[in-house]
Amino acid sequence: MPHIAFESGQLPDAVKQKLIECLTQASADITGIPEAMFMVSIRELPDDNLALGGKTVTQLKQQLR
């Protein structure tokens, strides 16, 4: 059973559902393995625990507003 692991900051439920659908479909199309065989896991980390360029994702999101 293939496993697709996706790790990111916090995501809305609708985004997670779309990721699950699209990652599963693309993987099945590419590999020829039926979609029903794929397991997808999404691991969300708090935005304060992720950083880029010395700034947390929380800080970066605030700058974009």
C-alpha positions as CSV (number, residue, x, y, z in Angstrom):
1,M,0.0,0.0,0.0
2,P,1.7,3.2,-1.1
3,H,1.9,6.0,1.4
4,I,2.0,9.7,0.5
5,A,3.3,12.0,3.4
6,F,2.7,15.7,3.2
7,E,4.1,18.0,5.9
8,S,3.3,21.7,6.2
9,G,2.1,24.5,8.4
10,Q,-1.5,24.8,9.4
11,L,-4.0,24.3,6.5
12,P,-7.8,24.8,6.2
13,D,-9.8,21.7,6.0
14,A,-10.9,22.4,2.4
15,V,-7.2,22.6,1.4
16,K,-6.4,19.3,3.1
17,Q,-9.3,17.6,1.3
18,K,-8.1,19.0,-2.1
19,L,-4.6,17.8,-1.4
20,I,-5.8,14.3,-0.5
21,E,-7.8,14.1,-3.7
22,C,-5.2,15.5,-6.0
23,L,-2.2,13.7,-4.6
24,T,-4.1,10.4,-4.7
25,Q,-5.3,10.9,-8.3
26,A,-2.0,12.1,-9.6
27,S,-0.1,9.2,-8.0
28,A,-2.6,6.7,-9.3
29,D,-2.4,8.1,-12.8
30,I,1.4,8.1,-12.8
31,T,1.9,4.6,-11.2
32,G,-1.1,2.7,-12.5
33,I,-1.9,1.7,-8.9
34,P,-5.6,2.0,-8.1
35,E,-6.5,5.1,-6.0
36,A,-8.1,2.9,-3.3
37,M,-4.6,1.5,-2.5
38,F,-3.1,4.9,-1.6
39,M,-2.8,6.2,2.0
40,V,-2.3,9.9,2.5
41,S,-1.1,11.5,5.7
42,I,-1.0,15.2,6.3
43,R,1.2,16.4,9.2
44,E,0.6,19.9,10.3
45,L,3.1,21.8,12.4
46,P,2.2,25.0,14.3
47,D,3.2,28.1,12.3
48,D,5.4,29.2,15.2
49,N,7.4,26.0,14.7
50,L,8.3,26.6,11.1
51,A,10.6,29.3,9.9
52,L,12.1,30.6,6.7
53,G,14.9,33.2,6.5
54,G,14.9,33.6,10.2
55,K,11.2,34.4,10.6
56,T,8.4,32.1,11.7
57,V,5.6,31.4,9.4
58,T,3.4,33.3,11.8
59,Q,5.6,36.4,11.3
60,L,5.6,35.9,7.5
61,K,1.8,35.6,7.3
62,Q,1.5,38.8,9.3
63,Q,3.8,40.6,6.8
64,L,1.6,39.5,3.9
65,R,-1.5,41.1,5.4
